[in-house]
Amino acid sequence: MAIITLTTDFGEKDHFAGAIKGAIYSEMPDVRIVDISHSISPFNIPEAAYIIQNAYSSFPDGTIHIIGIDAEINQENKHIAMELDGHYFVCANNGIMSMICAEISPKQIVEINIHDKIETSFPVLDVFVKVACHIARGGTLGVIGKNITEIKPIRNLQPYVNDEKTQIIGSIIYIDNYGNVVTNIKKSFFEKIQLGRPFEVSARNHKFKKIYTKYSDIVNFDTPEELRTDEGRGLVVFNSSNYLEIAIYKGNTGNIGGASSLMGLKLRDTVSINFIK
């Protein structure tokens, strides 16, 4: 049974996500549809890229991923289908796939060219569904598009490193459900520049000199539980996706707050790492 996933910024209030599912079932009643997320911030391509990168590989090979973010077609925003790492992706060529493609080379990319056969003002429903169902039936990418070799990148995807290799300047690309802020600095990138040197992570006026392995490492378990004051403390970790993350231990956006609200950190804010000689 084919699996088609959906990742969009459509939210849950409107009819869009439901209409897409209905269109898929109308073409392929036996397909399995899985929602990755419909809560991407509107038009937030780096956020969508981060979520897709960290979700797709949990699905079986052959899964088809529809990504409905900033999908209106125009001369600068074409539609593509891609085979990569045993999976298929159908989306706009707006940078969403560049985070994955920075680490894994696609097997094939096509620019979708079936638009003259489909009249639409809602391409995710009318074009992406047709393409996904074509792939799910075993169809080839060459039938629905022309081969291309390059895709549009996300601006500032890679952190900046100064010439002296004494500083990394990254940016916040994602804020999760706990209010934790995720940067574009990966663990492997950090270690390549660090070379064992001590460091200081700075975000606005907050500074950290240690990166923890997991959130609870900040807790001193030798202290009796009733005397601990760890909840609400800030820390830095490399998260499960190996991205540098600034967090609040047991932060809760509906209660004590998360790193984003308590530290005044927003998407695209700068996070720097200075290495000490």
Phi and psi in degrees as GROMACS dihedral restraints (atoms count N, CA, C in turn):
[ dihedral_restraints ]
;  ai    aj    ak    al  type     phi  dphi    fc
    3     4     5     6     1   -69.4    20    10
    4     5     6     7     1   148.3    20    10
    6     7     8     9     1  -118.1    20    10
    7     8     9    10     1   130.0    20    10
    9    10    11    12     1  -121.9    20    10
   10    11    12    13     1   126.1    20    10
   12    13    14    15     1  -102.8    20    10
   13    14    15    16     1   156.2    20    10
   15    16    17    18     1  -125.4    20    10
   16    17    18    19     1   128.9    20    10
   18    19    20    21     1  -132.3    20    10
   19    20    21    22     1   118.0    20    10
   21    22    23    24     1  -144.5    20    10
   22    23    24    25     1   173.3    20    10
   24    25    26    27     1  -109.1    20    10
   25    26    27    28     1    26.9    20    10
   27    28    29    30     1   -78.8    20    10
   28    29    30    31     1   -17.2    20    10
   30    31    32    33     1    71.0    20    10
   31    32    33    34     1  -173.6    20    10
   33    34    35    36     1  -107.1    20    10
   34    35    36    37     1   -13.2    20    10
   36    37    38    39     1   -75.2    20    10
   37    38    39    40     1   -43.0    20    10
   39    40    41    42     1   -83.2    20    10
   40    41    42    43     1   175.0    20    10
   42    43    44    45     1   -85.0    20    10
   43    44    45    46     1    -7.2    20    10
   45    46    47    48     1   -59.7    20    10
   46    47    48    49     1   -50.3    20    10
   48    49    50    51     1   -63.2    20    10
   49    50    51    52     1   -41.9    20    10
   51    52    53    54     1   -64.6    20    10
   52    53    54    55     1   -38.7    20    10
   54    55    56    57     1   -64.7    20    10
   55    56    57    58     1   -38.8    20    10
   57    58    59    60     1   -63.2    20    10
   58    59    60    61     1   -44.9    20    10
   60    61    62    63     1   -61.2    20    10
   61    62    63    64     1   -43.0    20    10
   63    64    65    66     1   -60.7    20    10
   64    65    66    67     1   -40.7    20    10
   66    67    68    69     1   -65.3    20    10
   67    68    69    70     1   -39.2    20    10
   69    70    71    72     1   -64.8    20    10
   70    71    72    73     1   -46.8    20    10
   72    73    74    75     1   -64.5    20    10
   73    74    75    76     1   -31.0    20    10
   75    76    77    78     1   -65.5    20    10
   76    77    78    79     1   -33.2    20    10
   78    79    80    81     1   -86.0    20    10
   79    80    81    82     1   -36.0    20    10
   81    82    83    84     1  -141.0    20    10
   82    83    84    85     1    86.4    20    10
   84    85    86    87     1   -59.8    20    10
   85    86    87    88     1   -24.7    20    10
   87    88    89    90     1   -94.5    20    10
   88    89    90    91     1     2.3    20    10
   90    91    92    93     1   -72.1    20    10
   91    92    93    94     1   157.1    20    10
   93    94    95    96     1  -109.2    20    10
   94    95    96    97     1   125.9    20    10
   96    97    98    99     1  -108.4    20    10
   97    98    99   100     1   131.6    20    10
   99   100   101   102     1  -124.5    20    10
  100   101   102   103     1   127.9    20    10
  102   103   104   105     1   -83.3    20    10
  103   104   105   106     1   119.0    20    10
  105   106   107   108     1   -80.4    20    10
  106   107   108   109     1   -54.1    20    10
  108   109   110   111     1  -166.3    20    10
  109   110   111   112     1   141.3    20    10
  111   112   113   114     1  -116.3    20    10
  112   113   114   115     1    16.7    20    10
  114   115   116   117     1  -113.5    20    10
  115   116   117   118     1    21.3    20    10
  117   118   119   120     1   -60.4    20    10
  118   119   120   121     1   138.9    20    10
  120   121   122   123     1   -58.7    20    10
  121   122   123   124     1   137.6    20    10
  123   124   125   126     1   -50.4    20    10
  124   125   126   127     1   125.7    20    10
  126   127   128   129     1    62.3    20    10
  127   128   129   130     1    19.8    20    10
  129   130   131   132     1   -89.7    20    10
  130   131   132   133     1    92.1    20    10
  132   133   134   135     1   -68.0    20    10
  133   134   135   136     1   -45.7    20    10
  135   136   137   138     1   -59.6    20    10
  136   137   138   139     1   -38.4    20    10
  138   139   140   141     1   -63.5    20    10
  139   140   141   142     1   -45.1    20    10
  141   142   143   144     1   -63.0    20    10
  142   143   144   145     1   -41.6    20    10
  144   145   146   147     1   -61.5    20    10
  145   146   147   148     1   -42.7    20    10
  147   148   149   150     1   -62.0    20    10
  148   149   150   151     1   -44.9    20    10
  150   151   152   153     1   -66.4    20    10
  151   152   153   154     1   -44.4    20    10
  153   154   155   156     1   -63.5    20    10
  154   155   156   157     1   -44.5    20    10
  156   157   158   159     1   -56.8    20    10
  157   158   159   160     1   -37.5    20    10
  159   160   161   162     1   -93.7    20    10
  160   161   162   163     1    -4.4    20    10
  162   163   164   165     1  -108.9    20    10
  163   164   165   166     1   -36.1    20    10
  165   166   167   168     1   -62.1    20    10
  166   167   168   169     1   -37.6    20    10
  168   169   170   171     1   -71.6    20    10
  169   170   171   172     1   -10.4    20    10
  171   172   173   174     1   -77.4    20    10
  172   173   174   175     1   -12.0    20    10
  174   175   176   177     1   -92.3    20    10
  175   176   177   178     1   159.3    20    10
  177   178   179   180     1   -66.1    20    10
  178   179   180   181     1   154.4    20    10
  180   181   182   183     1   -55.3    20    10
  181   182   183   184     1   145.3    20    10
  183   184   185   186     1    93.0    20    10
  184   185   186   187     1    -8.3    20    10
  186   187   188   189     1   -64.7    20    10
  187   188   189   190     1   144.4    20    10
  189   190   191   192     1  -110.6    20    10
  190   191   192   193     1   127.1    20    10
  192   193   194   195     1  -112.9    20    10
  193   194   195   196     1   113.0    20    10
  195   196   197   198     1   -90.1    20    10
  196   197   198   199     1   127.8    20    10
  198   199   200   201     1  -120.1    20    10
  199   200   201   202     1   110.1    20    10
  201   202   203   204     1  -104.3    20    10
  202   203   204   205     1    73.2    20    10
  204   205   206   207     1  -128.2    20    10
  205   206   207   208     1   123.1    20    10
  207   208   209   210     1    50.2    20    10
  208   209   210   211     1    54.3    20    10
  210   211   212   213     1   -99.0    20    10
  211   212   213   214     1     2.0    20    10
  213   214   215   216     1   -63.7    20    10
  214   215   216   217     1   126.3    20    10
  216   217   218   219     1   -81.2    20    10
  217   218   219   220     1   137.6    20    10
  219   220   221   222     1  -154.3    20    10
  220   221   222   223     1  -176.3    20    10
  222   223   224   225     1   -65.0    20    10
  223   224   225   226     1   -19.7    20    10
  225   226   227   228     1  -106.7    20    10
  226   227   228   229     1    -1.5    20    10
  228   229   230   231     1  -136.6    20    10
  229   230   231   232     1    80.5    20    10
  231   232   233   234     1   -84.0    20    10
  232   233   234   235     1   171.7    20    10
  234   235   236   237     1  -106.4    20    10
  235   236   237   238     1   142.5    20    10
  237   238   239   240     1  -133.2    20    10
  238   239   240   241     1   158.0    20    10
  240   241   242   243     1  -128.1    20    10
  241   242   243   244     1   141.9    20    10
  243   244   245   246     1  -140.5    20    10
  244   245   246   247     1   140.6    20    10
  246   247   248   249     1  -106.4    20    10
  247   248   249   250     1   124.1    20    10
  249   250   251   252     1  -151.7    20    10
  250   251   252   253     1   129.1    20    10
  252   253   254   255     1    55.0    20    10
  253   254   255   256     1    35.0    20    10
  255   256   257   258     1    81.0    20    10
  256   257   258   259     1     4.5    20    10
  258   259   260   261     1  -120.2    20    10
  259   260   261   262     1   164.6    20    10
  261   262   263   264     1  -119.5    20    10
  262   263   264   265     1   142.8    20    10
  264   265   266   267     1  -130.5    20    10
  265   266   267   268     1   134.8    20    10
  267   268   269   270     1  -125.5    20    10
  268   269   270   271     1   119.7    20    10
  270   271   272   273     1  -165.5    20    10
  271   272   273   274     1   179.7    20    10
  273   274   275   276     1   -81.5    20    10
  274   275   276   277     1   151.1    20    10
  276   277   278   279     1   -86.7    20    10
  277   278   279   280     1    69.5    20    10
  279   280   281   282     1  -122.9    20    10
  280   281   282   283     1    15.3    20    10
  282   283   284   285     1   106.1    20    10
  283   284   285   286     1   -10.0    20    10
  285   286   287   288     1   -57.6    20    10
  286   287   288   289     1   -36.9    20    10
  288   289   290   291     1   -88.0    20    10
  289   290   291   292     1    -4.7    20    10
  291   292   293   294     1   -69.9    20    10
  292   293   294   295     1   -26.5    20    10
  294   295   296   297     1   -67.9    20    10
  295   296   297   298     1   -42.7    20    10
  297   298   299   300     1   -69.9    20    10
  298   299   300   301     1   -42.9    20    10
  300   301   302   303     1   -68.5    20    10
  301   302   303   304     1   -16.6    20    10
  303   304   305   306     1   -68.6    20    10
  304   305   306   307     1   -20.2    20    10
  306   307   308   309     1  -115.1    20    10
  307   308   309   310     1   -25.8    20    10
  309   310   311   312     1  -133.3    20    10
  310   311   312   313     1   130.4    20    10
  312   313   314   315     1   -82.0    20    10
  313   314   315   316     1   133.6    20    10
  315   316   317   318     1   -66.2    20    10
  316   317   318   319     1   149.4    20    10
  318   319   320   321     1   -78.4    20    10
  319   320   321   322     1   -38.4    20    10
  321   322   323   324     1  -155.7    20    10
  322   323   324   325     1   141.1    20    10
  324   325   326   327     1  -130.3    20    10
  325   326   327   328     1   133.9    20    10
  327   328   329   330     1  -127.1    20    10
  328   329   330   331     1   146.9    20    10
  330   331   332   333     1   -90.6    20    10
  331   332   333   334     1   116.9    20    10
  333   334   335   336     1   -63.0    20    10
  334   335   336   337     1   133.1    20    10
  336   337   338   339     1  -131.7    20    10
  337   338   339   340     1    32.4    20    10
  339   340   341   342     1  -100.3    20    10
  340   341   342   343     1    10.4    20    10
  342   343   344   345     1   -65.2    20    10
  343   344   345   346     1   -26.8    20    10
  345   346   347   348     1   -70.1    20    10
  346   347   348   349     1   -14.4    20    10
  348   349   350   351     1   -96.3    20    10
  349   350   351   352     1    -6.6    20    10
  351   352   353   354     1  -132.5    20    10
  352   353   354   355     1   121.1    20    10
  354   355   356   357     1   -90.6    20    10
  355   356   357   358     1   122.2    20    10
  357   358   359   360     1  -152.9    20    10
  358   359   360   361     1   147.4    20    10
  360   361   362   363     1  -117.0    20    10
  361   362   363   364     1     5.7    20    10
  363   364   365   366     1  -136.8    20    10
  364   365   366   367     1    75.7    20    10
  366   367   368   369     1   -62.6    20    10
  367   368   369   370     1   -29.5    20    10
  369   370   371   372     1   -62.5    20    10
  370   371   372   373     1   -40.3    20    10
  372   373   374   375     1   -72.5    20    10
  373   374   375   376     1   -46.6    20    10
  375   376   377   378     1   -91.8    20    10
  376   377   378   379     1   -37.3    20    10
  378   379   380   381     1   -96.3    20    10
  379   380   381   382     1   -52.9    20    10
  381   382   383   384     1   -62.3    20    10
  382   383   384   385     1   -38.2    20    10
  384   385   386   387     1   -64.3    20    10
  385   386   387   388     1   -43.7    20    10
  387   388   389   390     1   -59.6    20    10
  388   389   390   391     1   -44.9    20    10
  390   391   392   393     1   -66.0    20    10
  391   392   393   394     1   -44.8    20    10
  393   394   395   396     1   -62.2    20    10
  394   395   396   397     1   -42.6    20    10
  396   397   398   399     1   -69.1    20    10
  397   398   399   400     1   -34.3    20    10
  399   400   401   402     1   -60.3    20    10
  400   401   402   403     1   -46.2    20    10
  402   403   404   405     1   -65.0    20    10
  403   404   405   406     1   -41.3    20    10
  405   406   407   408     1   -62.8    20    10
  406   407   408   409     1   -28.2    20    10
  408   409   410   411     1   -81.5    20    10
  409   410   411   412     1    -2.2    20    10
  411   412   413   414     1    99.9    20    10
  412   413   414   415     1     8.1    20    10
  414   415   416   417     1   -70.7    20    10
  415   416   417   418     1   154.4    20    10
  417   418   419   420     1   -91.7    20    10
  418   419   420   421     1   156.9    20    10
  420   421   422   423     1   -68.4    20    10
  421   422   423   424     1   -30.9    20    10
  423   424   425   426     1   -61.8    20    10
  424   425   426   427     1   -21.2    20    10
  426   427   428   429     1   -74.8    20    10
  427   428   429   430     1   -29.3    20    10
  429   430   431   432     1  -109.8    20    10
  430   431   432   433     1     4.7    20    10
  432   433   434   435     1  -169.4    20    10
  433   434   435   436     1   170.5    20    10
  435   436   437   438     1  -102.3    20    10
  436   437   438   439     1   143.0    20    10
  438   439   440   441     1   -64.8    20    10
  439   440   441   442     1   137.4    20    10
  441   442   443   444     1  -131.2    20    10
  442   443   444   445     1   164.0    20    10
  444   445   446   447     1  -115.4    20    10
  445   446   447   448     1   -15.6    20    10
  447   448   449   450     1  -130.4    20    10
  448   449   450   451     1   150.7    20    10
  450   451   452   453     1  -122.9    20    10
  451   452   453   454     1   162.6    20    10
  453   454   455   456     1   -69.9    20    10
  454   455   456   457     1   134.6    20    10
  456   457   458   459     1   -86.5    20    10
  457   458   459   460     1   161.3    20    10
  459   460   461   462     1   -83.0    20    10
  460   461   462   463     1   133.6    20    10
  462   463   464   465     1   -66.6    20    10
  463   464   465   466     1   141.1    20    10
  465   466   467   468     1    58.2    20    10
  466   467   468   469     1    35.6    20    10
  468   469   470   471     1   -66.1    20    10
  469   470   471   472     1   -40.3    20    10
  471   472   473   474     1   -92.5    20    10
  472   473   474   475     1   140.3    20    10
  474   475   476   477     1   -64.2    20    10
  475   476   477   478     1   158.8    20    10
  477   478   479   480     1   -92.8    20    10
  478   479   480   481     1   140.4    20    10
  480   481   482   483     1  -124.8    20    10
  481   482   483   484     1   130.7    20    10
  483   484   485   486     1   -72.5    20    10
  484   485   486   487     1   166.7    20    10
  486   487   488   489     1   -62.6    20    10
  487   488   489   490     1   -31.6    20    10
  489   490   491   492     1   -81.2    20    10
  490   491   492   493     1    -3.9    20    10
  492   493   494   495     1    57.6    20    10
  493   494   495   496     1    35.8    20    10
  495   496   497   498     1  -107.0    20    10
  496   497   498   499     1    -3.5    20    10
  498   499   500   501     1  -151.0    20    10
  499   500   501   502     1   137.4    20    10
  501   502   503   504     1  -111.6    20    10
  502   503   504   505     1   132.4    20    10
  504   505   506   507     1  -117.7    20    10
  505   506   507   508     1   113.6    20    10
  507   508   509   510     1  -114.2    20    10
  508   509   510   511     1  -173.3    20    10
  510   511   512   513     1  -143.7    20    10
  511   512   513   514     1   158.9    20    10
  513   514   515   516     1   -81.0    20    10
  514   515   516   517     1   124.6    20    10
  516   517   518   519     1  -112.0    20    10
  517   518   519   520     1   -11.5    20    10
  519   520   521   522     1  -158.8    20    10
  520   521   522   523     1   142.2    20    10
  522   523   524   525     1  -123.3    20    10
  523   524   525   526     1   120.0    20    10
  525   526   527   528     1   -87.3    20    10
  526   527   528   529     1  -175.9    20    10
  528   529   530   531     1   -65.0    20    10
  529   530   531   532     1   -20.7    20    10
  531   532   533   534     1   -92.0    20    10
  532   533   534   535     1    -1.0    20    10
  534   535   536   537     1    84.5    20    10
  535   536   537   538     1     5.0    20    10
  537   538   539   540     1   -71.0    20    10
  538   539   540   541     1   144.4    20    10
  540   541   542   543     1  -107.9    20    10
  541   542   543   544     1   130.9    20    10
  543   544   545   546     1  -107.7    20    10
  544   545   546   547     1   132.2    20    10
  546   547   548   549     1  -100.6    20    10
  547   548   549   550     1   173.6    20    10
  549   550   551   552     1   -90.1    20    10
  550   551   552   553     1    17.7    20    10
  552   553   554   555     1   -97.0    20    10
  553   554   555   556     1   110.9    20    10
  555   556   557   558     1   -86.5    20    10
  556   557   558   559     1   156.1    20    10
  558   559   560   561     1   -58.7    20    10
  559   560   561   562     1   -44.2    20    10
  561   562   563   564     1   -63.7    20    10
  562   563   564   565     1   -37.6    20    10
  564   565   566   567     1   -66.6    20    10
  565   566   567   568     1   -45.9    20    10
  567   568   569   570     1   -58.1    20    10
  568   569   570   571     1   -48.6    20    10
  570   571   572   573     1   -66.1    20    10
  571   572   573   574     1   -32.4    20    10
  573   574   575   576     1   -64.5    20    10
  574   575   576   577     1   -36.8    20    10
  576   577   578   579     1   -86.7    20    10
  577   578   579   580     1   -34.5    20    10
  579   580   581   582     1   -62.7    20    10
  580   581   582   583     1   -49.2    20    10
  582   583   584   585     1    53.8    20    10
  583   584   585   586     1    39.8    20    10
  585   586   587   588     1    80.2    20    10
  586   587   588   589     1     0.4    20    10
  588   589   590   591     1   -75.7    20    10
  589   590   591   592     1   149.1    20    10
  591   592   593   594     1   -65.4    20    10
  592   593   594   595     1   162.1    20    10
  594   595   596   597     1  -153.8    20    10
  595   596   597   598     1   170.4    20    10
  597   598   599   600     1  -140.0    20    10
  598   599   600   601     1   124.7    20    10
  600   601   602   603     1   -92.1    20    10
  601   602   603   604     1   129.2    20    10
  603   604   605   606     1  -124.7    20    10
  604   605   606   607     1   132.5    20    10
  606   607   608   609     1  -140.4    20    10
  607   608   609   610     1   112.7    20    10
  609   610   611   612     1    53.8    20    10
  610   611   612   613     1  -123.4    20    10
  612   613   614   615     1  -102.1    20    10
  613   614   615   616     1    19.9    20    10
  615   616   617   618     1  -103.9    20    10
  616   617   618   619     1   134.3    20    10
  618   619   620   621     1  -130.7    20    10
  619   620   621   622     1   142.5    20    10
  621   622   623   624     1  -137.6    20    10
  622   623   624   625     1   137.9    20    10
  624   625   626   627     1  -114.1    20    10
  625   626   627   628     1    10.8    20    10
  627   628   629   630     1  -143.4    20    10
  628   629   630   631     1   142.5    20    10
  630   631   632   633     1  -114.1    20    10
  631   632   633   634     1   121.6    20    10
  633   634   635   636     1   -85.6    20    10
  634   635   636   637     1   158.1    20    10
  636   637   638   639     1   -78.5    20    10
  637   638   639   640     1   -38.8    20    10
  639   640   641   642     1  -145.3    20    10
  640   641   642   643     1   163.6    20    10
  642   643   644   645     1   -59.3    20    10
  643   644   645   646     1   -42.8    20    10
  645   646   647   648     1   -73.2    20    10
  646   647   648   649     1    -5.9    20    10
  648   649   650   651     1   -64.1    20    10
  649   650   651   652     1   -16.7    20    10
  651   652   653   654     1   -75.6    20    10
  652   653   654   655     1   -14.1    20    10
  654   655   656   657     1   -85.1    20    10
  655   656   657   658     1   134.4    20    10
  657   658   659   660     1   -91.6    20    10
  658   659   660   661     1    97.5    20    10
  660   661   662   663     1   -74.0    20    10
  661   662   663   664     1    -5.8    20    10
  663   664   665   666     1   -78.1    20    10
  664   665   666   667     1   -16.0    20    10
  666   667   668   669     1   -82.9    20    10
  667   668   669   670     1   134.1    20    10
  669   670   671   672     1   -53.9    20    10
  670   671   672   673     1   141.7    20    10
  672   673   674   675     1   -55.5    20    10
  673   674   675   676     1   -38.8    20    10
  675   676   677   678     1   -70.7    20    10
  676   677   678   679     1   -12.4    20    10
  678   679   680   681     1  -104.5    20    10
  679   680   681   682     1    -1.3    20    10
  681   682   683   684     1   -76.7    20    10
  682   683   684   685     1   146.6    20    10
  684   685   686   687     1  -130.3    20    10
  685   686   687   688     1    36.5    20    10
  687   688   689   690     1   -82.0    20    10
  688   689   690   691     1   -31.1    20    10
  690   691   692   693     1   -61.7    20    10
  691   692   693   694     1   131.0    20    10
  693   694   695   696     1    94.3    20    10
  694   695   696   697     1    -4.0    20    10
  696   697   698   699     1   -82.2    20    10
  697   698   699   700     1   144.7    20    10
  699   700   701   702     1   -83.3    20    10
  700   701   702   703     1   148.7    20    10
  702   703   704   705     1  -155.2    20    10
  703   704   705   706     1   167.3    20    10
  705   706   707   708     1  -122.5    20    10
  706   707   708   709     1   134.7    20    10
  708   709   710   711     1  -136.6    20    10
  709   710   711   712     1   161.6    20    10
  711   712   713   714     1   -92.3    20    10
  712   713   714   715     1   117.2    20    10
  714   715   716   717     1   -75.0    20    10
  715   716   717   718     1  -174.3    20    10
  717   718   719   720     1   -63.9    20    10
  718   719   720   721     1   -16.7    20    10
  720   721   722   723     1   -98.8    20    10
  721   722   723   724     1     6.2    20    10
  723   724   725   726     1    67.2    20    10
  724   725   726   727     1    29.3    20    10
  726   727   728   729     1  -103.5    20    10
  727   728   729   730     1   143.2    20    10
  729   730   731   732     1   -65.0    20    10
  730   731   732   733     1   127.0    20    10
  732   733   734   735     1  -131.0    20    10
  733   734   735   736     1   135.3    20    10
  735   736   737   738     1  -102.0    20    10
  736   737   738   739     1   125.8    20    10
  738   739   740   741     1  -134.0    20    10
  739   740   741   742     1   165.2    20    10
  741   742   743   744     1  -110.8    20    10
  742   743   744   745     1   126.3    20    10
  744   745   746   747     1   -61.7    20    10
  745   746   747   748     1   121.3    20    10
  747   748   749   750     1    53.6    20    10
  748   749   750   751     1    39.4    20    10
  750   751   752   753     1   -65.9    20    10
  751   752   753   754     1   150.1    20    10
  753   754   755   756     1  -145.1    20    10
  754   755   756   757     1   112.8    20    10
  756   757   758   759     1   -64.2    20    10
  757   758   759   760     1   -19.6    20    10
  759   760   761   762     1   -94.6    20    10
  760   761   762   763     1     2.2    20    10
  762   763   764   765     1  -134.2    20    10
  763   764   765   766     1   -96.0    20    10
  765   766   767   768     1   -77.5    20    10
  766   767   768   769     1   -17.5    20    10
  768   769   770   771     1   100.8    20    10
  769   770   771   772     1   167.2    20    10
  771   772   773   774     1  -114.7    20    10
  772   773   774   775     1  -178.3    20    10
  774   775   776   777     1   -59.8    20    10
  775   776   777   778     1   -37.6    20    10
  777   778   779   780     1   -61.4    20    10
  778   779   780   781     1   -49.8    20    10
  780   781   782   783     1   -77.0    20    10
  781   782   783   784     1   -41.8    20    10
  783   784   785   786     1   -72.8    20    10
  784   785   786   787     1   -29.5    20    10
  786   787   788   789     1  -104.0    20    10
  787   788   789   790     1    -0.8    20    10
  789   790   791   792     1    68.2    20    10
  790   791   792   793     1    35.3    20    10
  792   793   794   795     1  -100.8    20    10
  793   794   795   796     1   135.5    20    10
  795   796   797   798     1  -127.9    20    10
  796   797   798   799     1   166.0    20    10
  798   799   800   801     1   -54.6    20    10
  799   800   801   802     1   138.2    20    10
  801   802   803   804     1    75.9    20    10
  802   803   804   805     1    -1.1    20    10
  804   805   806   807     1   -63.5    20    10
  805   806   807   808     1   152.4    20    10
  807   808   809   810     1   -83.0    20    10
  808   809   810   811     1   138.9    20    10
  810   811   812   813     1  -127.0    20    10
  811   812   813   814     1   126.2    20    10
  813   814   815   816     1  -117.1    20    10
  814   815   816   817     1   152.1    20    10
  816   817   818   819     1  -125.5    20    10
  817   818   819   820     1   120.0    20    10
  819   820   821   822     1  -106.9    20    10
  820   821   822   823     1   128.8    20    10
  822   823   824   825     1   -94.2    20    10
  823   824   825   826     1   135.6    20    10
  825   826   827   828     1   -98.9    20    10
  826   827   828   829     1   129.0    20    10
